[in-house]
Amino acid sequence: MSQHKNKYPQSLESLEMKKLGMVFTEEFISSFVVDRAFHYYTKGRDDKISALKNMKILEPSLGGGSFIFPIFDKVKTELESTEDAQSFMIENFIGIDIEEKAVNLAKENVKNLLETKENETNWKILEKNFLSSDFNGKFDVIIGNPPYIGEKGNKELFREVKTTEFGQKYYEKGMDYFYFFIEKSLELLNEDGILAFITPTYWTRADSAVKLRGAVRDVASFLEVIDFGEARIFKDACGHHSMIFILQKKKVNDFFHYTFKDMKRNLKSGLTSIIEDKEDSPCFERLLCNNNFTMNFSPYFVFASKKDQDIISSIQAKSHHKLRDVASINQGIVSGADKVTISNIKYIDEMDISSFEIKKGDGIFVLKREELKKAGFNEYDNFIVPFYKNSSIEKYKVNPSNLFLIYSTNKIKGEDKENVIAYLSKYRKILERRRECKNGSLPFYSLQWARKRQIFEGEKIVVPQRATVGKFAYHNGEFYASADVYFITDMKVDPFFLLGYLNSSLVTYYLKYIGKSKGSYLELYRRPLGEIPIPVFDDEKMKDISRLAREIYDIKSGEKDFEHLSHRENEIEDLIWEMFELKRCFD
């Protein structure tokens, strides 16, 4: 591990780093990435020292130089000479960044590293745009932590890339800027070259990363993946689920280790155990995965062991339909302004805020019972419907809610329209800033995306968009909710059979590998829900599952005593796993 003190966090403010998509990489993490990249590049070579001496290495987003020190230290250790390490960095290393401040800081850090004023400019530390630069030759190793920047709020940055031939080839709506860095790196690598990056994990399953996964699939194979799960490895990158991945520009169908972080243990010791090639890591679960299965089994990249691959394949083989074939799947309502927030109250004049006594948390389209009465409405008005949060949904049933929704569209008429407008007028300046109002397609008093009312009424199964396990609840009647709830309707099979099956650990197990996820949470959007395999069993077994699911629903709804609830849940589990001819393996 490097012993140098990196000045980066003291020299670039966190707010500025966030704006530029930068996050500070702790030294023990950057040292680990360097160690693994060097390990894989020299692995299997007869003359490792010669291979290292001739290795061309690029850091395309160097920031303040988080990777420079561990690269220098690694070379110095392997070559057993500070002078040789210095020569290597001058001849073989290029570090670039688009930001002048970051480049100057990196140069200053190198100056401190060498403790000299003579040689720091000999290192190729350049202010360049990686995505538009031409390089003299290709590289053997590309390493780093590319900037994480979404297109929203940064359209000009993406527009610059989109105008180029490279950008036209790889741009995808909803993508992240770091996708371009992976794609450009693959183009710049020599055959057998190594790409070692730290990035968010979502590109492996995001619908906006189809071209990126295709680019990886076409020319590369995984050598190693470290998935940090819920562990926060970047304190300034809120919400990121991070990974280290190491790719080789080579098409092979061999195996690689996928390592998942256990939150209970120390991260640093876990990475050390990987470097020391210990079988039992104190902080990670390690799986041996197959490149062919990982990249080609589904539209996403699926990291599964051989045992899990067999189970997943067996589930698919015994399923003749998918959920989208036997039911409709729809997202909930988007009002565009459920309530007054810090971000939208600024659009209302201070005089109006004072005269109408508007404050943060006040309901706009979504009202509490007391707000409903204060507005002069009651729950039996035509335009008032019961509204539920996704937290109201548990397995099998829905819990009561004390919320109501003003269900107002551009088709509302008469006295109902007058009453709605009278109430919403004080929030007009908030509501008119919604996209559909700005472009003139909707009046200010309409919900942004109201959907069709029949989705929310009658028989349905509802599921929260994010959960650690599948939570599917049955409901018959009015149930309105936001876009973080999905509605399964128009079911062509027994709803209670579906209810029991979807709540099974087998479905959660399947979604864990084949669906979308963020850390330990499943992301149950329309597409992954639609991909759930639906088996065709004999009528008697399907009736048994349906009967048990109905009994569980009745018990949980308070219509029956709670006696033998767990027994019924276990019966369903056993039936489903047995019908797939599989041993129950995930609870």
Buried (B, 14 or more C-beta within 10 A) or exposed (E): BBEBEBBBBEBBEEEEBBEBBBBBBBBBBBBBBBBBBBBBBBEEEEEBEEBBBEBBBBBBBBBBBBBBBBBBBBBBEBBEEEEBBBBBBEEBBBBBBBBEBBBBBBBBBBBBBBEEEEEBEBBBBBBBEBBEBEBEEBBBBBBBBBBBBBBEEBEEBBEEBBEEEBBEEBBBEEBBBBBBBBBBBBEBBBEEBBBBBBBBBBBBBBBBBEBBBEBBBEBBBBBBBBBBBEBBBBEBBEEBBBBBBBBBBBEEEEBBBBBBBBEEBEBBEBBBBBEEEEEEBEBBEBBEBBBBBBBEBBBBBBBBBEEBBEBBEEBBEBBEBBBBEBBBBBBBBBBBBBBBBEEBBEEBEEEBBEEEEBEEEBBBBBBBEEBBEEBEBEEEBEBBBBBBBBEBBBBBBBEEBEBBBBBBBEEBEEEBBEBBBEBBBBBBBBBEBBEBBEEEEBBBBBBBBBBEEEBBBBEBBBBBBBBEBBBBBBBEEBBBBBBBBBBBBBBEBBBBBBBBBBBBBBBBBBBBBBBBBBBEBBBBBBBBBBBBBBBEBEEEBBBBBBBBBBBBBBBBEEEBEEEBBEEBBBBBBEBBBEBBEBEBEBE
